[in-house]
Amino acid sequence: MQIYQLHDWPETEKEAIAIQETLKHQVITIDQLKQPIQYVAGVDMGFLANGTISRAAVAVLSFPDLQVVETTLAHRPTSFPYIPGFLSFREIPAVLEALEKIQTIPDLILCDGQGIAHPRRFGIACHLGVILDIPTIGVAKSLLIGKHEELSLTRGSWQPLIHKNEIVGAVLRTRTGVKPLYISSGHRVSLGTAIDYVLQCTPKYRLPETTRIADKLASSR
């Protein structure tokens, strides 16, 4: 995959906020997906040497049967600290290096993190989607912002995630009786479509197959 750099990587939180505030206007939250979807991808991160080395993993799966087609890994020095709300600046540089190695271009990427369910409406899924101009979905394991009503225990049940009187995502139960996930549009995907694809990518477990496979790669020794 060929990557086009939209900006330099910041060294300070102030610089990072400026990038988020500029690029968030490029985020598209309506459906602009290729049909039919043939390949879905997951990206995840691991860190080595006390966090000084980033290890990014990409897993590309066929869709809808979710069979592994291709995987890649990339390592690079970690160049930005861990600060909530700025995950993309810590992780995306290595993710882009891993994506450059793949031959199978995904039609949709599920990111282990937030989309527009973010204080500045520009989480890692938005950032990656805008850089690549590929549809992305934020699939987070924990809540960053917003509130929601009580959720049924049944798989497929969901509630809107609301922040500052705006629906920014959904709390989705992907396994009956198991903790939910926090879904939000990343880029070129509506919330309803995001929920649908996340459910299709979670046939057995809480996490999407894309994320599970990428996570195993990123955390393997």
ABEGO torsion letter per residue (X at the ends): XBBBBABBBBABAAAAAAAAAAAAAABBABBBBBOBBABBBBBBBBBBGGGABBBBBBBBBBOAAGBBABBBBBBBBBABBBBBGAAAAAAAAAAAAAAAABABBBABBBBBEBBABBAAGBBAAAAAAAAAGBBBBBBBABBABEBBBBBBABBGBBBBBBBGGBBAEBBBBABBGBBBBBBBBABGBBAAAAAAAAAAABAABABBAAAAAAAAAAABX
